Amino acid sequence: MKISEMKQKRFKLVKDARALLDLAEKEKRELTAEETTKYEAMMAEVDTLGGKIEKEERVATLETEVSDVESAIDRGQPDNADSKRYGEAFRQLLAATDSSEYMQALQNRASEARALQMDADPAGGYTVVPQEFVADLIKAIDDQVFIRQMATVYQVPKAQTLGAPSLDADPADPTWTSELLIGDEATITFGKRELSPKPLAQYIKVSKKLVRASALNIESIVRDRLAYKAGVVEEYAFLNGSGAGEPLGVFTVSPNGITADRDVSTHNTVDTIKADNLIECKYTLKGGYWSRARWIFHRDAVKMIRKMKDGEGQYLWRPGLQGDRGDTILDIPVIMSEYVPNTFGTGAYVGILGDFSRYWIADALSMEIQVLVELFAATNQNGYVLRKETDGMPVLEEAFVRVTLA
């Protein structure tokens, strides 16, 4: 099924589900047990289609980028032939589809295989991955960590601290006065935001027999699993991190990030988000941020919001239909994350609205995969260790509003 067809089907499911809600509202009653089951089944399929749409769009994007890279190689870029052969040997040794292909790859690429061995630590196996592999890994993380896609990302050479001045307090407004007076004295306050990339590591053990004989694409598995593990840890930290030895999350109250002044609980109860609260949140955020703003909720909160209407009877949540626009709440795109708090209780955070370009990420340039050949030899396995260094924090609190329960 094409992406456009899936979007049309998803839109119709939402329309049919809302028809059930509207009928019950018109008749001034709750949904019957049968209607509730039907509604939940339709919304479950909406979520399933949403995931498929997102996956297909991501694959289409990656295919386009791969095509661009292949075109560049065909044009002679990059012109480092040794690097190209080096990467090719690495891929063949990891991703041979059967034992005969593996042996053929070794025979045909003996010189490249020796190049890999020459870079290995004499005690057993430290290999710097070809640049093409590293670039793919970084991109996979970008695709899986949504904040990274929206944030402002800086590359920090040699893991140095990234510092930027901040305007913490504007001068007061000038006052009307007479021609010969100079008005009241005003002050202006500057501060600094500082980010220092912090180490993150993860490893995967892979059977040497699997590497040698499997019909699977082992390189792809290694890349995707390491990217996934690094991606989910980053996402959790960008949302909930304490700022101590890890990034500072947007749901963490901090004078260095977002203070409690940006919490909005008006109209909410101790366990329920209300439509009027979301309207309050939107208009707490200055209009200049709206064009880049995103709502972020856990799916439990989105499930609740899907049934909400504004004062004119219009649903706040609307399914995305156009190719460049996803689901929206009050005309602002919404993203679901499993790492948004979803404990509904007094004073709890249950969502956020913000311009995430005001969340800064500092990445160290060093990115490496260490191949451990001897460490797991007793179990006939290789270890593939991902290492990277990153930090992140919200740098302008007025660009964010947190949805808080009463």
Protein Blocks (a to p, Z undefined) as FASTA:
>chain_A
ZZklmmmmmmmmmmmmmmmmmmmmmnopaddfklmmmmmmmmmmmmmmmmmmmmmmmmmm
mmmmmmmmmmmmmnopafblklmmmmmmmmmmmmocbfklmmmmmmmmmmmmmmmmmmpc
fknopacddfklmmmmmmmmmmmmmklmmmccdddehhiacdddddfbccdddddddfkb
gbjaddddddddddddddddddddddfklmmmpcbdfklmmmmmmmmmmmmmmmmmmmmp
goiopacdfklccfklccfklpcfehiafkbccfklmmmmmmmpcfklmmmgccdddfkl
mmmmmmpccfkopafbdcdfbfkbccdeehiacdddfkbccbdcehiafbdcddfklpcc
dddfbdcddddfklmmmnopacdddddddddddfbfklpccdddZZ
